[in-house]
Amino acid sequence: MKAKTFDCVEMKRRGAELVRRRLAGMTLEQEIEYWRLRSEQFEQDQQRLRVQAADASTGSRPAKKTRRATRTKHACAKKP
């Protein structure tokens, strides 16, 4: 049997515990503000990832420095 390398339930529990600690001692108003800010950040992250996915699907990539690209090209080239 293959050993587990990832446990989804354990990850969920760790995340829930982290949120519980962050919210501990907050008033209702503070919790509402926390979730408002986290929601904004989540939406910004989603938008950034959508743009990255669109760039990846069209082949658009940020320009690389020429020297680095040249080194990578030579380093990856097969030797005769």
N, C-alpha and C positions, 0 to 999 in steps of 0.2 A: 504494500500500500504506500502511496506517495505521501510524504510528509507535507503538512499544510505550511504554505509560506505566507499566507494572508488570511486573517480572520476578520470578516466583515462585522460580526457581532461585537467582537472585542474593540474594534475601531469605533463603532457607534457608542459603546459604553464609555470609552476614553473621551470622546467628544462631548458627550452629555455631562460627564464629570467636570470637564474644563469649563463648560458654560455655567454649570451649577456654582463652581467656585467664583467665576467672574461676576455672577449676579448676587452672590451672597452679600447680605447687608445693604443692598440697594433698595431704595423706595420704589413704589410703583412707577412714579414719574421717571426715575432714573432708568428703570428697566425698559420703559417705553422708548426713551431716548436711545438707549443702547441698541435696541432692535431696529429703530429707525436708521441709525447710522450704519449698522451692519447690513441692512437691506440695501442701502445706497451703495455701499462698497461691493456687495454681491452683484448688483446690477452693472456697476462699472467693470467688474471682472468679467462678467458674461459678455459685455460689449467688446472688451479687449480681445477675448478669446474668439468671438465671432469674426472680428477683423483678421486675426491671425489665421483662422481656418480658411477664410476667403482668400487670403494671400497665398496660403499653401496650396489651395486647389487651383489657383490660376498660375502658379509658378513664380509669383512675385516674391522676391526676397530682399531684405535690406542689403545694400551694397557692402561688399567686404573690401578690406584693404588689399591692394594689388600684391604687395609683398607676401602677405599671409596666404593668399589664394595660390600664388606661385609656389610657395614652399609646400603647401598641402598637395598640390598637383604633382610635384616631384616626389614627395614622400610616398604618395599612393601609387606612383607609376611602377609597373612591374619591371624588374631587372631582366635583361636578356640572358 
